[in-house]
Amino acid sequence: MADELRVLHAADLHVDSPLHGLVAYEGAPVDELRSATRRAMENLVTTAIERQVHLVLIAGDLYDGDWRDYNTGLFVVARLAELNEAGIPVVLLYGNHDAASSLTKQLHLPPNTTSLPAERAATKTFEDLGVAVHGQSYATRAVLTDLAASYPQAEPNLVNIGMLHTCFTGAPGHEPYAPCTIDGLRAKGYDYWALGHVHQRRVVETDPLVVFPGNLQGRHAKETGPKGATLVTFTDGVPAEEALTLDVVRWEHTKLDLSGAGSTDECLERCQAQLSALVAATGETCALRVTLVGETEYNRMLRARPDWLRNEVRAIGLSLGGSAVWIEKVVVATSDSSQRPLTGSAGPLAEIAAVLAELQADPVAALERKDPSLDLLRDLRKDLRAAAESEDDEILGPEELGQALEDAAELLTSLLTSSVSADED
């Protein structure tokens, strides 16, 4: 075994995954966004060759699901063949997205690539590298048992690596697949655990070293920040990890403070200055969710003209280079201190205030109740369910619904109290 062993650990490539919420508009870098998962895998292969790694591990969800056609499989085989030509072996397993029961198409993999079976835990030994890799693929999409419990004990006189696609002890936003515990992993005696499934990079434990590298490329607005893989260097059998950034499109949320803005032009000038700084700092194609905050007398206008505002911000993005920025969404969260609250009002204002109060207290319960307490809730529920059948898969998410309610309350307060004030005058 060499004194130094370099292993590149990746997971959750989701090759050819459709990017959620992708809306095309004139000048937007749509082709770059759609090809992002492929180009991130190309970066992975290039990095493996440049860093002269000895072994590449892919810990599940190489694919996003069943292929639409064979081009997805051909692309992956071509990238694995590049590693084969460079003399770099690959060990991969399949996770919940590309489980054996999910893939109806298959292609033979290059001779350097070993896919671990789904029927049982298996070990791939590289005598020349002094490494034993243990793992098991998913037979079905929903694996609810502790797969690691059936992994073999560490082989003596070798570096032992466990590969596992798992939720670990649970992770928000991820299904509870193949749960395990740190005590269970430690009991196997391995030197390193290469995990997959959780899309946020995380070093779970250092003794032994247990790592989620995160997904290789962010795919929607909830997967923000740098994405990539983990380079693990074993020196005399002791591992040390290094995070590598390999994504090609960076998803970010940014807040633009419009407090005290004296005109709409000033609002847009502030947007341009902050977006320009963000793009310069990122150095990648940016997919941005922009939230406008702060107290401004232009709150009502910003909320009342969402289509104009969204496209003004998109125009700013295009002016920064076009192919560098894609505006995913513009959220207005500004306020106006001159507004009067709806509470205490009478007539229609009182009914609207009651609807907002009930929704904000428990939006899911209010919308799912069989017999809504207010007629307006019944109509709103129909509209939301119709919207949920559209391409926007976030429409009924609790966070997004809560934000929408805040926006609605602000806009209604601005419009209706202004109307009441005018009548009183």
C-alpha positions in Angstrom: 0.0 0.0 0.0 1.3 3.5 -0.9 2.2 5.8 2.0 -0.5 8.2 0.6 -3.9 7.2 -0.8 -6.2 9.7 -2.4 -9.9 8.9 -2.7 -12.5 11.2 -4.3 -15.9 10.7 -2.7 -19.0 12.1 -4.5 -22.7 11.4 -4.1 -26.1 12.5 -5.4 -25.0 13.5 -8.9 -28.6 13.2 -10.1 -27.4 13.3 -13.8 -30.0 14.9 -16.1 -32.3 15.9 -13.2 -34.7 18.6 -14.3 -34.0 21.8 -12.4 -37.2 22.6 -10.5 -38.8 26.0 -11.0 -36.9 26.7 -14.1 -38.7 29.5 -16.0 -37.3 30.6 -19.3 -37.2 34.2 -20.2 -35.4 36.2 -23.0 -31.7 36.2 -22.4 -31.7 33.8 -19.5 -29.0 31.1 -19.4 -31.5 28.3 -19.7 -29.2 25.9 -21.6 -26.5 26.3 -18.9 -28.9 25.5 -16.2 -30.3 22.5 -17.9 -26.9 21.0 -18.5 -25.6 21.8 -15.0 -25.6 18.2 -13.6 -23.7 16.9 -16.6 -21.1 19.6 -16.5 -20.6 19.1 -12.7 -19.9 15.4 -13.4 -17.4 16.5 -16.1 -15.7 18.6 -13.4 -15.6 15.6 -11.1 -13.8 13.5 -13.7 -11.4 16.3 -14.6 -10.6 16.8 -11.0 -10.0 13.1 -10.4 -7.5 13.0 -13.2 -5.8 16.3 -12.3 -5.4 15.4 -8.7 -4.2 11.9 -9.6 -6.6 10.2 -7.2 -6.3 6.5 -6.8 -10.0 5.7 -6.4 -13.4 7.4 -7.1 -16.5 6.6 -5.0 -20.1 7.5 -5.9 -22.4 6.9 -2.9 -25.8 6.7 -4.6 -28.2 8.7 -6.8 -25.8 8.8 -9.7 -29.0 9.1 -11.7 -32.1 11.2 -10.8 -34.4 8.3 -11.8 -35.3 6.2 -14.8 -33.7 7.6 -18.0 -35.9 9.3 -20.5 -33.7 7.7 -23.2 -30.3 6.0 -23.5 -28.4 9.3 -23.8 -28.3 9.7 -20.1 -26.6 6.3 -19.6 -24.3 6.9 -22.6 -23.1 10.2 -21.1 -22.3 8.6 -17.8 -20.5 5.6 -19.4 -18.4 8.1 -21.5 -17.3 9.9 -18.3 -16.5 6.6 -16.5 -14.5 5.6 -19.6 -12.4 8.7 -19.2 -11.4 7.5 -15.7 -10.8 4.1 -17.1 -8.3 5.5 -19.6 -6.6 7.4 -16.8 -6.3 4.1 -14.8 -8.6 5.3 -12.0 -11.0 2.6 -10.6 -14.6 3.6 -9.6 -16.9 2.0 -7.1 -20.5 3.1 -7.0 -23.8 2.1 -5.5 -27.3 3.0 -6.3 -29.6 4.9 -3.9 -33.3 5.7 -3.6 -33.5 7.6 -6.9 -31.7 5.0 -9.0 -32.7 1.9 -7.1 -32.8 -1.4 -9.1 -36.6 -1.3 -9.1 -36.5 2.2 -10.7 -34.2 1.8 -13.6 -35.7 0.1 -16.6 -32.7 0.6 -18.9 -29.1 -0.5 -18.3 -25.8 -0.3 -20.1 -22.6 -2.2 -19.4 -20.1 -0.1 -17.4 -16.4 0.2 -18.3 -14.0 -2.3 -16.8 -12.7 0.1 -14.1 -16.2 0.5 -12.6 -17.7 -1.7 -9.9 -21.4 -1.3 -9.0 -22.2 -2.9 -5.6 -25.1 -5.3 -5.6 -28.6 -4.6 -4.1 -29.2 -8.2 -2.9 -26.6 -8.1 -0.1 -23.7 -6.2 1.3 -20.5 -6.8 -0.8 -16.8 -5.9 -0.7 -14.6 -4.8 -3.5 -10.9 -5.2 -2.6 -8.0 -3.5 -4.4 -4.9 -5.4 -3.3 -2.6 -3.0 -5.1 -4.0 0.0 -3.3 -4.5 -1.8 0.0 -8.2 -0.8 0.2 -11.4 -2.7 0.9 -14.7 -1.0 -0.1 -17.9 -2.3 1.5 -21.4 -1.3 0.5 -24.9 -2.2 -0.8 -27.2 -0.6 -3.4 -30.9 -0.1 -3.0 -33.2 -2.8 -4.3 -36.2 -0.6 -4.0 -36.7 3.1 -3.7 -37.8 3.0 -0.1 -35.3 1.1 2.1 -36.3 1.6 5.7 -33.9 -0.9 7.3 -30.4 -0.3 8.6 -28.3 -1.7 5.7 -25.0 -1.0 7.4 -25.9 -3.6 10.1 -25.2 -6.4 7.7 -21.9 -5.0 6.4 -18.9 -7.2 7.1 -16.3 -6.4 9.7 -13.1 -4.5 8.6 -10.5 -6.6 6.8 -7.2 -6.6 8.6 -4.1 -4.8 7.2 -6.2 -2.8 4.7 -7.8 0.6 4.6 -11.5 -0.1 5.0 -14.1 2.2 3.5 -17.9 1.8 4.0 -20.3 3.3 1.4 -23.8 3.9 2.4 -26.8 5.9 1.0 -28.6 6.9 4.2 -30.5 9.5 6.1 -28.2 8.7 9.1 -30.3 9.5 12.2 -32.6 11.7 10.2 -32.3 14.9 8.1 -34.9 17.6 7.4 -36.2 17.4 3.9 -34.9 13.9 3.3 -36.8 10.6 3.5 -35.8 8.3 6.4 -34.0 5.8 4.2 -31.5 3.2 5.5 -31.2 4.8 9.0 -28.1 4.1 11.0 -26.3 5.3 14.1 -22.7 6.4 14.7 -22.3 3.5 17.2 -23.4 1.0 14.5 -21.0 2.5 12.0 -18.1 2.6 14.5 -18.6 -1.1 15.4 -17.6 -2.2 11.9 -14.0 -0.9 12.5 -13.8 1.0 9.1 -11.4 3.9 8.6 -13.8 6.0 6.6 -17.6 6.1 5.8 -18.6 7.6 2.4 -22.2 8.6 2.8 -24.8 9.9 0.3 -28.4 11.0 0.3 -28.2 14.2 2.3 -27.5 17.1 0.0 -25.9 19.4 2.5 -22.2 18.8 3.0 -21.5 17.5 6.6 -18.7 15.9 8.5 -20.8 13.7 10.8 -17.9 12.3 12.9 -14.2 12.3 13.0 -13.6 9.0 14.8 -14.0 7.3 12.4 -14.3 9.9 9.7 -17.9 10.0 8.4 -18.8 12.4 5.7 -21.7 13.5 3.6 -20.1 15.4 0.6 -23.5 16.9 -0.3 -24.8 16.8 -3.9 -22.5 17.7 -6.7 -24.7 20.4 -8.2 -27.6 22.3 -6.6 -30.9 21.7 -8.4 -33.3 24.2 -6.9 -33.6 27.2 -4.7 -33.5 25.1 -1.5 -30.0 23.8 -2.4 -27.9 27.0 -1.9 -24.2 27.6 -1.7 -21.2 25.8 -3.0 -21.6 22.1 -4.0 -19.1 19.4 -4.8 -17.2 16.4 -3.6 -14.8 15.4 -0.8 -11.1 14.4 -1.4 -10.0 12.0 1.3 -6.2 11.6 1.7 -5.0 8.6 3.8 -1.5 9.1 5.1 -0.2 5.9 6.7 -3.9 4.8 6.9 -5.1 8.0 8.7 -7.7 9.9 6.7 -8.0 13.7 6.2 -10.8 15.3 4.2 -10.9 18.3 1.9 -14.1 19.8 0.5 -13.9 20.5 -3.3 -16.3 22.8 -5.1 -17.3 21.4 -8.5 -20.7 22.9 -9.3 -21.3 25.1 -12.3 -24.4 26.9 -11.3 -24.7 28.4 -7.8 -28.1 28.8 -6.2 -28.2 31.7 -3.8 -30.8 33.7 -1.8 -30.0 37.4 -1.3 -31.8 40.1 0.6 -31.8 43.7 -0.8 -32.5 46.4 1.8 -34.6 49.2 0.4 -35.1 51.0 3.7 -35.6 54.7 3.1 -35.4 54.5 -0.7 -36.7 57.8 -2.1 -37.8 56.6 -5.5 -38.4 53.5 -7.6 -35.1 54.4 -9.5 -33.3 54.3 -6.2 -34.8 50.9 -5.4 -33.5 49.5 -8.7 -30.1 51.2 -8.3 -29.7 49.4 -4.9 -30.7 46.1 -6.5 -28.1 46.6 -9.3 -25.3 47.5 -6.8 -25.9 44.5 -4.6 -26.4 41.9 -7.3 -23.3 43.1 -9.1 -21.2 42.5 -5.9 -22.8 39.1 -5.4 -22.1 37.9 -8.9 -18.5 39.2 -8.7 -17.9 37.3 -5.4 -19.5 34.1 -6.7 -17.6 33.7 -10.0 -20.1 31.2 -11.3 -23.4 31.3 -13.1 -25.9 32.4 -10.4 -29.4 31.3 -9.9 -30.8 33.9 -7.5 -33.9 34.3 -5.3 -34.1 38.0 -4.5 -36.0 39.2 -1.4 -36.6 42.9 -1.0 -36.8 44.0 2.6 -36.9 47.2 4.6 -39.3 50.0 5.3 -40.2 52.1 2.3 -43.0 54.3 1.1 -42.9 52.4 -2.2 -44.0 49.2 -0.4 -47.5 49.3 -1.9 -46.3 49.9 -5.5 -43.7 47.1 -5.3 -46.4 44.7 -4.1 -49.0 45.9 -6.5 -46.8 45.5 -9.7 -45.1 42.1 -9.2 -44.7 41.4 -13.0 -43.0 44.8 -13.6 -40.8 44.4 -10.6 -39.7 40.8 -11.4 -38.8 41.8 -15.0 -36.9 44.9 -13.9 -34.8 42.8 -11.6 -34.3 40.3 -14.4 -33.2 43.1 -16.7 -30.6 44.1 -14.0 -29.3 40.5 -14.1 -29.0 40.6 -17.9 -27.1 43.8 -17.7 -24.5 42.1 -15.5 -23.6 39.7 -18.3 -26.7 37.8 -19.3 -25.2 34.3 -19.0 -24.0 35.0 -15.5 -27.3 35.5 -13.7 -30.7 33.9 -13.7 -33.4 35.4 -11.5 -35.4 32.5 -10.1 -37.9 34.6 -8.0 -38.4 38.0 -6.6 -40.0 38.1 -3.2 -41.3 41.4 -1.8 -41.0 41.5 2.0 -40.9 45.3 2.4 -43.2 47.2 4.8 -44.6 50.7 5.2 -44.9 52.3 8.7 -47.7 54.5 7.6 -50.1 51.6 7.1 -52.8 50.9 9.6 -53.4 47.2 10.6 -56.5 45.5 9.4 -57.4 44.3 12.9 -60.3 46.4 14.4 -61.7 47.2 11.0 -65.3 46.4 10.1 -67.2 44.9 7.2 -65.0 43.3 4.4 -61.8 44.4 6.1 -62.8 42.4 9.2 -63.5 39.3 7.1 -60.2 39.5 5.3 -58.4 40.1 8.6 -60.1 36.9 10.0 -59.0 34.9 7.0 -55.4 36.0 7.3 -55.3 35.4 11.0 -56.7 31.8 10.6 -54.3 31.0 7.8 -51.3 32.4 9.6 -52.1 30.5 12.8 -52.0 27.1 11.0 -52.1 27.4 7.2 -52.1 23.7 6.5 -55.0 23.0 8.8 -57.0 26.0 7.6 -56.6 24.9 3.9 -57.2 21.2 4.5 -60.2 21.4 6.8 -63.2 19.8 5.3 -65.5 22.6 6.1 -63.6 25.9 6.1 -64.9 28.4 8.7 -65.0 31.2 6.1 -66.2 31.1 2.5 -63.0 32.9 1.4 -60.9 30.0 2.7 -62.9 27.6 0.5 -62.2 29.7 -2.6 -58.6 30.1 -1.7 -58.2 26.4 -1.2 -59.5 25.7 -4.7 -57.1 28.2 -6.2 -54.1 26.8 -4.4 -54.9 23.2 -5.3 -55.2 24.2 -8.9 -51.9 25.9 -8.7 -50.3 22.9 -7.1 -51.0 20.9 -10.3 -48.8 23.4 -12.2 -45.0 23.0 -12.6 -44.3 25.0 -9.4 -43.8 22.1 -7.0 -43.1 24.5 -4.1 -46.6 26.2 -4.2 -47.9 24.4 -1.1 -44.7 24.1 0.9 -45.2 25.5 4.4 -42.3 28.0 4.1 -43.5 29.3 0.7 -47.1 29.4 1.8 -46.2 31.4 4.9 -44.3 33.8 2.8 -47.2 34.2 0.4 -49.5 34.9 3.3 -47.2 37.6 4.6 -47.0 39.1 1.1 -50.8 39.0 0.8 -51.3 40.6 4.2 -48.9 43.4 3.4 -50.5 44.1 0.0 -54.0 44.0 1.3 -53.1 46.2 4.3 -51.5 48.7 2.0 -54.3 48.8 -0.6 -57.3 48.6 1.7 -56.1 51.0 4.5 -55.1 53.5 1.8 -58.6 53.2 0.4 -60.2 53.7 3.8 -58.0 56.7 4.5 -59.1 58.3 1.2 -62.8 57.7 2.0 -62.3 59.3 5.5 -60.7 62.3 4.0 
